[in-house]
Amino acid sequence: MADSFLDKAYDTRSDAETRQMYDRWAASYDAEVFDQAGYKQPARCRDTLLSLQPDRDSRILDVGCGTGLAGVALFEAGYRHIDGCDFSDAMLACASALSLYNALFNTDLNQPPMDVPDAQYDAVTVVGVFSFGHVKPKALDEILRVCKPDAPVIIGLNDHFYQDGQLTAYLAELDDKGVIDHLGDEAGEHLPGINLQGWVISLRKR
């Protein structure tokens, strides 16, 4: 995978670079990330959500849905009320072709607000979204705004950004302020095909 987009994914440092890369990557994303690199986070995040929000009638927002890999995992578990949002129109087109999302919309989480009323979702998944040059930790404010009280938020991210500490520091701040309950962090596989570990973080809106 010497010439892959995956080699460049963590190098983008601006919103414009990120959007351009994902628009170009959309057609080959699933083959490279899921088939070749063995992306584990959609299933890991799905399993964590099942433990916290087992009601399959829950309305879920798949934030940064990309081509729909997390949506597929949720759908396979029996969830049927899934909306998705992403920064890349090309990624959203791939997700739309799956015909499993109730609604899909473009949004820039670094430039809120989302075009969503307050307290709409029973749960949110944020899989592979927080990273260098991608979505910043402050986007949690907007994600939590669209959650109902007590809604779980499940975050999957790579080990590099987790160890950087930006996200965990902001989670601690929100927990201290009484905005969330930070339920736990679980280490595990992220992209085993390139020997990259990752974390699943679970929290609940108060």
Residue pairs with C-beta under 8 A, 6 or more apart in sequence:
1 7
1 32
1 36
1 37
1 194
4 32
5 21
5 24
5 25
5 28
5 29
5 32
6 32
6 33
6 37
6 191
6 194
8 21
9 21
9 25
9 131
10 131
10 132
10 133
10 158
10 160
11 132
11 133
12 18
12 21
12 132
12 133
12 134
13 132
13 133
14 133
15 87
15 108
15 110
15 111
17 133
18 87
18 133
18 134
19 87
19 88
22 29
22 66
22 86
22 87
22 88
22 90
22 91
23 88
23 89
23 90
23 91
24 90
25 32
26 67
26 88
26 90
26 91
26 93
26 94
27 90
27 94
29 66
29 67
29 91
29 94
30 67
30 69
30 94
33 39
33 69
33 191
34 69
36 193
37 191
37 192
37 193
37 194
38 189
38 191
38 192
38 193
39 69
39 128
39 190
39 191
40 188
40 189
40 190
40 191
40 192
40 198
41 70
41 127
41 128
41 156
41 157
41 190
41 198
41 200
42 69
42 70
42 72
42 73
42 127
42 156
43 73
44 156
44 186
44 188
44 189
44 198
44 200
45 70
45 73
45 125
45 127
45 154
45 155
45 156
45 200
46 70
46 73
46 74
46 76
46 77
46 125
48 154
48 186
48 200
48 202
49 60
49 74
49 123
49 125
49 152
49 154
50 77
52 123
52 152
52 154
52 183
52 202
52 204
53 60
53 122
53 123
53 151
53 152
55 122
56 77
56 78
56 79
56 80
57 80
57 81
58 79
58 81
58 122
58 123
59 81
59 83
59 120
59 121
59 122
59 123
60 74
60 79
60 81
60 82
60 83
60 121
60 122
60 123
60 124
60 125
61 82
61 83
61 84
61 85
61 116
61 120
61 121
61 123
61 124
61 125
61 146
62 68
62 70
62 71
62 74
62 82
62 83
62 84
62 85
62 101
62 124
62 125
62 127
63 84
63 85
63 109
63 124
63 125
63 126
63 129
63 143
64 85
64 86
64 87
64 109
64 126
64 127
64 128
64 129
64 135
65 71
65 84
65 85
65 86
65 91
65 92
65 95
65 101
65 104
66 86
66 88
66 91
66 94
66 95
66 128
67 91
67 94
67 95
68 84
68 94
68 95
68 98
68 100
68 101
69 127
70 125
70 127
70 128
71 82
71 84
71 95
71 98
71 100
71 101
72 98
72 100
74 82
74 125
75 82
75 100
81 102
82 100
82 101
82 102
83 101
83 102
83 103
83 104
83 105
83 121
84 92
84 95
84 101
84 103
84 104
84 105
85 104
85 105
85 106
85 107
85 114
86 92
86 95
86 104
86 106
86 107
87 106
87 107
87 108
87 109
88 106
89 106
92 104
92 105
92 106
95 101
95 104
96 104
105 114
105 115
107 114
107 115
109 129
109 135
109 136
109 139
109 142
109 143
110 135
110 136
110 138
110 139
112 139
112 141
112 142
113 142
113 145
114 142
114 145
114 146
116 146
117 146
118 145
118 146
119 145
119 146
119 147
119 148
119 149
120 146
120 147
120 148
121 146
121 147
121 148
121 151
122 148
122 151
123 147
123 151
123 152
123 153
123 154
124 143
124 146
124 147
124 151
124 152
124 153
124 154
125 153
125 154
125 156
126 143
126 153
126 154
126 155
126 156
127 154
127 155
127 156
128 156
128 157
128 158
129 135
129 155
129 157
130 136
130 137
130 139
130 155
130 157
130 161
130 167
131 157
131 158
131 160
131 161
132 160
132 161
132 164
136 166
137 166
137 167
137 169
137 170
137 171
138 170
140 153
140 170
140 171
140 174
143 153
144 153
144 174
144 179
144 180
144 205
147 153
147 205
148 205
149 205
149 206
150 204
150 205
150 206
151 204
151 205
152 183
152 202
152 203
152 204
153 180
153 202
153 203
153 204
153 205
154 200
154 201
154 202
155 167
155 199
155 200
155 201
155 202
155 203
156 190
156 198
156 199
156 200
156 201
157 167
157 190
157 198
157 199
157 201
158 190
158 191
158 196
158 197
158 198
159 187
159 190
159 196
159 197
159 198
159 199
160 196
161 167
162 168
162 185
162 198
162 199
167 201
168 185
168 201
171 180
171 182
171 201
171 203
172 182
174 180
174 182
175 181
175 182
175 203
178 206
179 205
179 206
180 203
180 204
180 205
180 206
181 203
181 204
181 206
182 201
182 203
183 202
183 203
183 204
184 201
184 202
185 199
185 200
185 201
185 202
186 199
186 200
186 201
186 202
187 197
187 198
187 199
188 197
188 198
188 199
188 200
189 197
189 198
190 196
190 197
190 198
190 199
191 198
